[in-house]
Amino acid sequence: MTAWRNPNVVSFAQAVSRFVSGKDTPRDFLERCIANIDKKEQQVQAFVTLNLEAARKAADASGKRYKAGQVLSMVDGCPVGIKDIMATSDMPTQMNSPAFKGWNSGQDAACVYALRRGGAIILGKTVTTEFAIGYSGPTTNPFDAARTPGGSSSGTAAGVGAGMMPVGLGTQTQGSTLRPASYCGAVGFKPTLGALNMAGVHPLSATNDHLGVIGATLEDVWRVASQISLGVGSPGFGFLDGAAANLPAPIKPRKLIRRYTRGWDETDAETKAAYESAQQSLQDAGVEVVSKTDDPRVAAFEAAMERDIDSALDIVAYEMQWPFQDMVARHGDAIGERIRGLMVRAQQITPADYLAMLEKRRAIRAHAMELARAVGADAYVTLAASGPAPQGLTHSGSRSFIVPGSWLGFPAFALPLMAVHGLPPDLQLLGLDRQDGRLCAHAHWVMQSRP
């Protein structure tokens, strides 16, 4: 397997010890990020808005706290990009929509509040596709400007991949965190549904929307997710499993269930070979991998997923009716064609249809948990995307490998382990409901064990 190595990595987690010792400062770290922005932003176009004056003030305040031994939290001094569907009190939240140009809620989303309170540096707002589901923005892939960065968390992933920041926030309703992380050679984390507070994030689908984190390293991602969870909690859910300043200790998975999905039929030969090599490396290290080709129980689960997976988008469309039906009525063609089409689709779904789709999802979630128990598996493994980022900027790529995890609502990581023609597609680990910390421990082991 050709391993992926991002030459642009800027890791906050790796800098913290230098802040404590005085060998580095949050301001100097921030300035290195800004230097990369100055060098690359004209081409990558990761940001909608930058607030560098406020960022520098926040970095200086953080530096004083480190010097005094009064650090606020595990993210004190960490520059963070905020996807532009998340409210920020000091910057507009425009959602890549002309209908919201210049709009500002006047307050921070819960996730932004938790990060600010912990001393994180809010660097700016990153490009999103329209309302995180519509047409793409101007962002390009940091490794090939002719390719998409993925969506909808386009700017966050591209900014991290380009070394403009160590970590940023995204969302995932279907594929919007793991796919761009994969295309941009970053670590992506989609927690269990509801584990991170979504208040102040523009809604799409209440039973599918996840707050996600994209970062340079697994530890950067885990620190930010943990600070959001411990800093503000999640009403009715509680806290992210395993949330802490440090990564869970690495744990080798005993057994993984391989997922093919229909995405395998979209995957090119080189990416297939890279995946097979990555899986073989796991097996050579003593991890058992079971798939539909050698266990009929896995085959039955794959068939059930493929039978019902298309209802995932119907659930999203139905749950989008508020506020998007009203937006279409008020703003007309200022709302993009894809969103208008989803609202037409939603009108064709009856309440009985919606209830039936929810029941299908409940059944498949139970099936996934039972299968893992029956075969003794710790998690599922597959690709995070069907290959490297495709050419062009209008289409943000296939979601086939990642929609199942969003539909299930289970935690998942995209791990930058493979290289195909010098570009990354990530490996995906999909865990079990509310076992985020355990999955992170397995991801930690996988990352440590890579060639």
Secondary structure, 3 states (H helix, E strand, C coil): CCECCCCCCCCCCCCHHHHHHCCCCHHHHHHHHHHHHHHHHHHHCCEEEECHHHHHHHHHHHHHHHHHCCCCCCCCCCEEEEECCECECCECCCCCCHHHCCCCCCCCCHHHHHHHHCCCEEEEEECCCHHHCCCCCCCCECCECCECCCCCCHHHHHHHHCCCCCEEEEEECCCCCHHHHHHCCCEEEECCCCCCCCCCECCCCCCCCEEEEEECCHHHHHHHHHHHHHHHCECCCECCCCCCCCCCCCCCCCEEEECCCHHHHHCCHHHHHHHHHHHHHHHHCCCEEECCCCCHHHHHHHHHHHHHCCHHHHHHHHHCHHHHHHHHHHHHHHCCHHHHHHHHHHHCCCHHHHHHHHHHHHHHHHHHHHHHHHHCCCEEEEECCCCCCCECCCCCCCCCCCHHHHHHCCCEEEECCECECCECCCEEEECCCCCHHHHHHHHHHHHHHCC
